[in-house]
Amino acid sequence: MKYISHYPQQLQDQIQHLIDNDKLGIYLEKKYPKKHSIKTDKTLYSYVMDLKNEYLKKFQISKVLYDGKINDVSQSLGTHTFISRVQGGKLKAKNIIKVATIFKDVPEEFLKMIVVHELAHFKEKEHNKAFYKFCEHMQKDYHQVEFDVRVYLLHLDILQKRKI
């Protein structure tokens, strides 16, 4: 339950009940039946740029990609990097967004939640009230989807342990 341990006990109990009855996967598939088709870095870049252009016009993004090196999903599902370099007499900024490759094969709502989260860091660096308010502005059901992503990660852990 490591992904949802900070949520109210009642929610944890509901998820534990689904796990105990082997219905967590069914619950997730029913709630999010359709997976997205954004499989390449190029299509991910286009997807992110569409969202960025709708909500963050002044920011530039240099690179967007799926990153297979993001392995510890308990710590990070995506990353954003701000690199400033001096080129000649000018200061150049390079913004990069990386998304864990496990999000290549998930419902679009999950991918959007990760992208929205990383885009929000361009405007708000810290995870504060303004940060989450901006996330909700970009994705109305952000908090519910974030919870469901955590439940999905829990489901993946359960599946992985069954294979061992």
N, C-alpha and C positions, 0 to 999 in steps of 0.2 A: 504494500500500500504506500510505498515511498513517494509516489508521484502525487498522491492526494492526501498525504498525512496532515497537511495544514488546513484542510477543509473540515467543516463541522462533522461531528461523529455520526450524525444521522445520515449524511450523504455517504460516508465511508461504509456504514452498515448496509445501505442499499446496494452499493457496488459489491460488497462482500457477499451479499445474498445472491446476486447474479453470478458471481464466481462460483459459489458453493453449488449452485444449481446448473452450472455449465451453460449459462445463457448470456454471458457478457458479449461474446462475439455476435450473437443473434441480435442483442440490443443495439449494438453499434451499427450493424448492417442495416437494420430496420430504420434507424434514425438517419443514417448517411449511406443510402444505397448506391450512389453513383461516384465513381472515382474520376479524377480529372485526367486530361490528356496532355498535360504539360510535362514532357519527359526529358527534353533536352535543355541545355544551358541557354540556347538561343530562344526557345519558346518561354523559358522562365524569365529571361531578361525582358522580353516583350510584355509578359504578364506584369512584372514588377513595374516596368516603366509606365504602363497604362494606369496602375494605381498611383504611382508617384505623381504623374502628370495631373491626376484628378485632385490630389490633396496637398502636394508639396511641389508646386511649380518651380520655386527658386533653387531647389537643391539639384545637384548633378550626381549621377551615379555612373561610375566608370565600368564596373563589372558586376555581374550577377551570375552565380553558378551554384550547382549542386555540389556539395563537398562530402566525399566519402570519408574524410578524415575526422568529421564530427561524429565521434563514436559514443562519447559519454552523454547520452541524451538526457540523463538526469540533471546535468548541468547546463546544457545548451542544445537548442533545437535549430538554431541559426546564429549567425554572427554578422555584425556590421563592423566595418573597419573604416576609420578616418585617417588618411595619410596625408600629411602636408609636406611638400617638398619645395625647395627653392630652385627655380630654373631660371638662370640668368638673374634678372632683377625682379622677377615675379614669384609670388607664392602660389603654388598650384596645389589644389586639394583633390584627392582621389578617394572616392567613397565606394566601398565594395560590400556587397551583401552575399553571404554564403548560406545555403539552406542544406540541412542534413539530407543525405540521399534517401533516407527512409520515407521522405515526403514525396518521392516520385510516384508512389503507388497508394495514395490516400484520397479521401474525398476533397474536393476543391475547398470546402470550408476550412479544413485543417491547414492546407497550404496557405490559404489567404490569411489565416490567423498568424502564422509564422511570419509571412511577408509584412503584414500590418504591424506586427510587433517590431520588426527590424526597421521599417520605415519610420515608425514613431520615434525611434532613437535619434533620427536626424533632427527632429524638432525638440525633443526632451531627452536629455542624456540619462537621467535617473528614472527609476521605477517609482514615480510619485503619482499624486492624484492627477496632475495635468497630463502625465504620460498615458495613464489608463483612460482618461477622458478622451484624449485624441485617438486612442485605439478604438474606443466605442464609436467615435465619429466616423472612422473609416469602415468599421464592421460593427453594425448595430448589436449583434449578439456575441460580441467578442468574448465576454466572460464565460458564457455558456460553452462556446466552442473551445476556449482554453481548457476548461474543465474536461470536456469530452476528449480533447487531445491527450490529456493526462491519463484518462481512463483507457484510451487506445494504447498508450505506451505500456500501461499496466497489462493490458491484454497481450501485447507482443511479448512481454516478459514471461507471462504464463505459458504462451505457446512455445517460447524458446526453452523453458525449463522442461516441458513435456518431451521435447526432442532429445534432450540429454539422457 
